[in-house]
């Protein structure tokens, strides 16, 4: 089985589909270079993120009857862009079309592209190693988001684990050894459930997803930063419009949300890792309580907001989310697949019904209302292993990162990788990003010249990961998942859920 997968992975690298950035290639500077930047204002106002691209294309065919459409048939092309990374976690695009990628355990920020190597892969250049990062199981250097003013201020925002907390910091990529400046501290820390995704919303403010740090009660306490979606200024302060005065909390009752994205209308969707019963896709609104730990999946408890779709753990452990037109693309770690979900129009919870149980699809449930939400379709099942980040690239394609070197799967020689997908119909609008997206290329902006990490060769590839691959204590690799999971029991209120393997 493993040998067959290795052969299959190598074959996918040759699938046609070029990345088109349409920008002037950047010039990498030496490790000692300092970039001239404009002096930042003390309290800059938010810069709205422009959602570029044509009018979203309808994905009405996702509502077709069961067996009428297969998820893989909706993928137009797939190609491996980069190999030999080490647990890539966060991705953020820069104005010139290159991307910044974090490596969780190595605490490095890499620049990927826009140029290519002789083999056709995108170049990978280490920019810096972040000081103070503590990698423990799921912790380390996690999310990254580029400032909407990056072409001028060379600033990114990072989410990372220290020995005392999780925190969000501002980092100016200028000079040989940039140092993080913390803007939010005190986010609960644990070996698991650290959250960690960062993204700028369409309103220009910075959003962060935080986990409950294995302390479920934190999610229901709005004074605690754990188990929340946070919204803040670039100084780490509560902006106008937050639902709780003086607080960064935007929504609460989350367990371990790790994917965030917005559609063209500004609606926010969050992919959340649940416990032993259900993973969730939530339509997030300010001040809402999403139930954890009182409710898993879809319940009937007063004051709780239900998700719009849920997956069983064996086909899920949802992580990243990207939105292309009216479709959400959701990555799965343990399920080793993506789901394509037609989002349609806003969900009317008052008139929805739960679909899935009793239809042979008890492992997936969703909430259709007047044709609003279609049946989630699985694709790429077992093909690339564990899939983590998903983000819309400036050319409208979707980048996925694998997470096969995190101790919970058997990696192949090429792992970890970045995969590029395009979806049908052929002209996909890049209307919004996901899991750390920025606005994409900005017409008229200069190229992005960045300092490189001392000792790094600009434009080099990541190279193979040295040494044997280890597993986290107590974790199992697990076999490749089955595309047809067996039915599971109905969702229940679960005050004391049991732990599960991710």
C-alpha positions in Angstrom: 0.0 0.0 0.0 2.8 2.4 1.0 4.8 1.6 -2.2 1.7 2.2 -4.3 1.2 5.5 -2.6 4.8 6.6 -3.3 4.4 5.8 -6.9 1.1 7.7 -7.0 2.6 10.8 -5.3 5.5 11.0 -7.8 3.1 10.7 -10.7 1.0 13.7 -9.5 3.9 16.1 -9.7 3.7 16.0 -13.5 0.1 16.9 -13.8 -0.3 20.0 -16.0 -1.3 23.3 -14.5 1.1 26.2 -14.2 1.0 28.9 -11.6 0.4 32.3 -13.1 1.3 35.2 -10.8 1.3 37.9 -13.4 3.7 40.1 -11.4 7.4 41.2 -11.7 9.7 38.7 -9.9 11.1 39.9 -6.6 14.8 40.5 -6.0 16.1 38.7 -2.9 18.6 40.7 -0.9 21.5 39.5 1.2 21.2 38.8 4.8 22.7 42.1 5.8 20.4 44.2 3.7 18.0 46.7 5.2 14.9 47.7 3.2 13.9 51.4 3.2 10.3 51.6 4.5 8.0 54.4 5.3 7.7 55.3 9.0 4.6 53.6 10.4 1.9 55.8 11.9 1.4 55.3 15.7 -2.2 54.0 15.3 -2.9 53.1 11.7 -6.5 52.7 10.5 -7.4 49.4 9.1 -6.9 48.8 5.4 -9.9 47.0 3.9 -8.9 43.9 2.1 -10.0 44.2 -1.6 -11.7 41.0 -2.8 -10.5 40.9 -6.4 -11.8 38.7 -9.2 -15.0 38.3 -11.3 -18.4 37.7 -9.9 -18.5 34.3 -8.1 -19.5 31.3 -10.2 -22.4 29.2 -8.9 -21.6 25.7 -7.8 -25.2 24.5 -8.1 -24.0 21.2 -9.5 -22.8 20.4 -5.9 -26.5 20.0 -5.1 -26.9 17.2 -7.6 -28.4 13.9 -6.4 -26.1 11.4 -4.7 -23.7 9.6 -7.1 -24.5 12.2 -9.9 -21.2 14.1 -9.2 -17.9 12.8 -7.7 -15.8 15.3 -5.8 -12.6 14.4 -7.8 -14.4 15.3 -11.1 -14.6 18.9 -9.9 -10.8 19.2 -9.8 -9.5 20.5 -13.1 -5.7 20.2 -12.4 -3.4 19.4 -9.5 0.4 19.8 -9.3 3.1 19.6 -6.6 4.7 23.0 -6.3 7.2 22.4 -3.4 8.6 19.2 -1.7 10.7 18.4 1.4 9.2 20.9 3.8 8.9 20.2 7.5 5.3 20.5 8.8 4.3 23.7 6.9 1.5 25.3 8.9 0.6 28.8 7.8 0.7 30.4 4.4 0.3 34.1 3.5 0.7 35.6 0.0 2.7 38.7 -0.7 1.9 41.5 -3.3 4.3 40.0 -5.8 2.7 36.6 -5.8 5.3 34.8 -3.7 4.2 33.3 -0.4 5.4 33.2 3.2 5.2 29.7 4.8 5.8 28.8 8.5 7.4 25.5 9.5 5.9 24.6 12.9 8.7 22.7 14.6 11.7 24.3 12.9 10.2 27.8 13.7 11.3 29.1 10.3 9.5 31.5 7.9 10.2 30.5 4.3 9.6 32.4 1.2 8.1 30.3 -1.6 8.4 31.5 -5.2 7.8 33.4 -7.4 10.7 31.9 -9.3 11.2 28.3 -10.2 14.1 25.8 -9.9 15.5 23.8 -12.8 13.2 21.0 -11.8 10.1 23.2 -12.1 9.4 23.5 -8.4 9.0 26.9 -6.8 12.1 28.3 -5.1 12.2 28.1 -1.3 14.3 30.6 0.7 14.6 30.7 4.5 14.0 34.2 5.7 14.3 34.0 9.5 14.0 31.7 12.5 11.6 33.2 15.1 13.1 33.6 18.5 11.2 32.4 21.6 9.1 29.7 19.8 8.6 26.5 21.8 7.5 23.5 19.8 5.6 20.9 21.9 3.4 18.4 20.1 0.9 20.7 18.3 2.5 23.9 19.4 5.2 25.9 17.7 5.3 28.5 14.9 1.7 28.4 13.6 -0.3 31.0 11.7 1.0 33.9 9.6 -0.7 36.9 8.0 0.9 39.6 5.9 0.0 43.2 6.6 -2.4 44.8 4.0 0.3 47.4 3.7 3.1 44.9 3.3 4.7 46.6 0.3 5.4 49.6 2.5 5.8 48.3 6.0 7.3 44.8 5.4 5.3 43.6 8.4 3.8 40.2 9.1 1.8 38.9 12.1 2.6 35.5 13.5 0.9 33.2 16.1 3.3 31.0 18.1 3.7 29.0 21.2 6.1 29.9 24.0 6.9 28.1 27.2 4.2 30.1 29.1 1.5 30.9 26.5 0.4 31.2 22.9 0.8 34.7 21.6 0.4 36.9 18.5 3.3 39.1 17.5 4.2 41.7 14.9 7.4 41.0 12.9 9.0 43.4 10.5 11.0 41.5 7.8 13.8 44.0 7.7 17.5 43.3 8.6 19.3 40.1 9.3 17.5 39.0 12.5 14.1 40.5 12.9 12.5 40.1 16.3 8.9 39.6 17.1 7.0 42.3 19.0 4.1 40.7 21.0 0.8 42.4 20.6 -1.4 39.7 22.3 -0.2 37.4 25.1 -1.9 35.1 27.6 -3.6 32.8 25.1 -3.9 29.4 26.9 -1.1 26.9 26.1 -1.2 23.1 25.9 0.3 20.3 24.0 -2.8 20.2 21.9 -5.7 22.4 20.9 -3.7 25.6 20.4 -5.7 27.0 17.5 -3.3 29.3 15.7 -4.8 30.6 12.4 -4.4 34.3 11.5 -6.1 36.2 8.7 -7.1 39.7 7.9 -10.8 40.1 7.3 -12.5 42.2 4.6 -12.9 44.9 7.2 -9.1 45.3 7.5 -8.9 43.9 11.1 -6.8 40.9 12.2 -8.6 37.7 13.2 -7.2 34.8 15.2 -8.5 31.4 16.0 -7.6 30.0 19.5 -8.0 26.5 20.9 -9.3 25.6 24.4 -5.9 24.2 25.3 -7.6 21.0 26.6 -9.5 23.1 29.2 -13.0 22.9 27.8 -14.4 25.4 30.3 -12.3 28.1 28.8 -14.4 28.1 25.7 -17.6 29.3 27.5 -15.7 32.0 29.5 -15.7 35.2 27.5 -13.0 36.6 29.8 -10.6 33.8 28.7 -8.9 34.0 25.3 -9.1 30.2 24.8 -11.6 28.6 22.5 -12.4 31.8 20.6 -12.3 33.7 17.4 -10.5 37.0 18.2 -10.7 40.3 16.3 -8.1 43.0 16.8 -6.3 46.0 15.5 -2.7 45.7 14.3 -1.7 46.9 17.8 -3.6 44.0 19.4 -6.4 46.2 20.7 -10.2 45.6 20.5 -11.5 47.5 17.5 -14.9 49.2 17.2 -17.7 46.8 16.7 -16.5 43.9 18.9 -19.5 42.4 20.7 -18.0 42.5 24.2 -16.8 46.0 25.2 -13.1 46.1 25.8 -12.6 42.5 24.7 -10.9 40.9 21.7 -13.5 38.1 21.6 -15.6 37.9 18.4 -17.2 34.5 19.0 -16.9 31.8 21.6 -17.8 28.2 22.4 -15.1 26.8 20.0 -12.9 23.8 20.7 -10.0 24.0 18.3 -10.8 26.2 15.2 -7.9 26.2 12.7 -9.4 27.4 9.5 -10.9 30.9 8.7 -12.2 32.4 5.4 -14.7 34.9 4.1 -16.9 34.8 1.0 -17.4 37.7 -1.4 -20.3 39.0 0.7 -18.1 39.2 3.8 -19.6 36.2 5.6 -17.0 34.4 7.8 -16.7 30.6 7.8 -14.6 28.7 10.3 -13.5 25.0 10.2 -13.3 23.5 13.7 -11.8 20.3 15.0 -14.3 18.7 17.3 -13.9 15.9 19.9 -14.9 12.2 19.5 -18.1 12.9 17.6 -18.2 15.7 15.1 -16.0 18.2 13.3 -17.7 21.4 12.2 -18.1 24.0 9.5 -19.5 27.2 11.2 -20.9 30.4 9.8 -19.4 32.7 12.4 -21.2 35.9 13.6 -20.2 38.3 16.4 -21.2 37.4 19.9 -22.5 34.0 19.1 -21.9 30.9 21.2 -20.9 27.8 19.1 -21.6 25.3 21.9 -18.4 23.6 23.0 -18.2 21.8 25.4 -22.0 21.7 26.0 -22.9 20.7 22.5 -21.0 18.8 19.8 -22.3 19.0 16.2 -25.9 19.9 15.8 -27.9 20.1 19.0 -31.0 21.8 20.4 -29.7 23.7 23.4 -31.0 27.2 23.8 -28.4 30.0 23.2 -26.1 27.8 21.1 -25.5 28.3 17.4 -25.4 25.2 15.3 -22.8 24.5 12.5 -23.9 24.3 8.9 -22.1 21.0 8.2 -20.4 18.3 10.4 -18.1 15.4 9.7 -17.2 12.3 11.7 -13.6 12.2 13.0 -12.6 9.2 10.8 -13.5 11.2 7.7 -12.5 14.6 9.0 -10.4 16.4 11.6 -11.1 19.5 9.5 -8.3 22.1 9.5 -8.0 24.6 6.6 -10.7 26.4 4.6 -10.6 28.3 1.3 -13.6 29.9 -0.4 -13.7 30.0 -4.2 -16.9 31.7 -5.5 -19.8 30.0 -3.7 -17.8 26.9 -2.8 -15.9 26.1 0.4 -12.9 23.8 0.1 -12.1 22.2 3.5 -9.0 20.2 4.3 -8.9 17.1 6.6 -6.0 15.7 8.6 -7.1 12.3 9.8 -9.6 12.0 7.0 -6.8 12.7 4.4 -9.2 14.4 2.0 -10.8 17.6 1.0 -14.5 18.5 1.1 -16.2 20.7 -1.4 -19.3 22.4 0.0 -21.7 24.7 -1.9 -22.4 27.6 0.4 -25.1 29.2 -1.8 -27.0 32.0 -0.1 -27.0 32.9 3.7 -28.2 30.0 5.9 -31.7 30.4 7.3 -31.4 28.4 10.5 -35.2 28.7 11.2 -36.1 26.7 8.2 -33.3 24.2 7.9 -33.4 20.5 8.4 -30.5 18.1 9.2 -29.7 15.8 6.4 -27.5 12.7 6.4 -28.8 10.3 9.0 -30.7 7.4 7.6 -29.6 8.0 4.1 -26.3 6.0 4.1 -24.4 9.2 4.8 -24.5 9.2 8.6 -20.8 10.3 8.7 -21.7 13.7 7.1 -24.6 16.0 8.0 -25.5 19.3 6.5 -28.3 21.9 6.7 -30.1 22.6 3.4 -32.7 25.4 3.3 -34.4 26.3 0.0 -31.4 24.8 -1.8 -28.9 26.8 0.2 -26.4 24.2 1.2 -25.5 21.2 -0.9 -24.2 17.8 0.1 -20.4 18.0 0.9 -18.4 16.1 -1.6 -15.1 14.4 -0.8 -12.1 14.4 -3.1 -8.4 13.4 -3.0 -9.2 10.7 -0.5 -5.8 9.3 0.7 -3.9 10.8 -2.2 -1.6 13.2 -0.4 -2.0 12.1 3.2 -2.9 14.6 5.9 -3.9 18.0 4.5 -3.7 21.1 6.6 -3.7 24.7 5.2 -5.9 25.8 2.3 -5.5 29.2 0.7 -6.6 30.9 -2.5 -3.6 32.1 -4.5 -3.6 35.3 -6.4 -4.3 33.5 -9.7 -7.4 31.9 -8.3 -6.0 28.4 -7.7 -5.9 26.9 -4.3 -2.7 25.9 -2.4 -2.8 23.0 0.0 -0.1 22.0 2.5 0.4 18.4 3.7 1.2 17.6 7.3 2.7 14.1 7.1 5.8 14.7 9.1 4.0 15.7 12.3 4.3 12.2 13.8 0.8 11.1 12.9 1.2 9.6 9.5 3.8 7.7 7.4 5.5 10.3 5.2 6.8 9.6 1.7 10.1 10.9 0.5 8.6 14.1 -1.0 6.8 15.2 2.2 5.9 17.7 3.3 4.5 19.3 0.1 2.5 22.2 -1.2 -0.1 21.2 -3.8 -1.8 23.5 -6.3 -5.4 22.8 -7.4 -7.7 24.4 -9.9 -11.4 23.6 -9.8 -14.0 23.4 -12.5 -15.5 25.5 -14.1 -12.1 26.4 -15.6 -12.2 30.2 -14.9 -12.3 30.2 -11.1 -12.6 33.5 -9.3 -10.1 34.3 -6.6 -12.7 36.3 -4.7 -11.3 35.7 -1.3 -8.7 33.8 0.5 -8.5 31.5 3.5 -6.4 30.5 6.4 -4.1 33.5 6.4 -4.9 35.1 3.1 -4.2 38.6 2.0 -5.6 40.6 -0.9 -3.1 39.1 -3.4 -1.2 41.1 -6.1 -1.7 44.9 -5.9 -1.4 46.6 -9.2 1.5 49.1 -9.2 3.1 47.9 -6.0 6.8 47.3 -6.1 8.4 43.9 -6.0 9.0 42.4 -2.5 12.7 42.4 -1.6 13.3 40.6 1.7 16.3 39.8 3.8 17.3 36.1 3.9 18.2 34.0 6.9 21.9 34.2 7.7 23.7 31.4 5.8 20.8 30.8 3.4 21.2 30.9 -0.3 18.4 33.0 -2.0 16.3 30.9 -4.3 17.4 27.5 -2.8 15.0 24.6 -2.3 14.1 23.3 1.1 16.0 20.0 0.6 15.1 16.7 2.1 14.5 16.5 5.8 17.5 14.9 7.5 17.3 11.9 9.8 14.5 9.5 10.5 10.9 10.5 10.9 9.6 10.1 14.5 6.2 9.8 15.9 4.6 11.7 18.7 4.4 9.6 21.9 1.0 7.8 22.2 -0.1 8.6 18.6 -0.8 6.1 15.9 -0.1 6.4 12.2 -3.3 4.8 11.1 -4.1 3.3 7.7 -5.2 5.3 4.7 -8.9 6.2 5.2 -11.8 4.5 3.5 -13.8 6.7 1.1 -17.0 5.0 2.4 -17.1 5.2 6.2 -19.5 3.1 8.1 -22.6 4.8 9.6 -22.2 6.3 13.1 -24.8 7.1 15.8 -26.7 10.3 16.0 -25.1 13.4 17.6 -25.6 13.7 21.3 -25.0 16.4 24.0 -21.6 15.4 25.3 -20.5 16.9 28.7 -17.6 14.5 29.0 -16.2 13.5 25.5 -13.4 11.0 25.2 -10.1 12.0 23.6 -9.3 10.9 20.1 -6.4 10.5 17.8 -6.0 13.3 15.2 
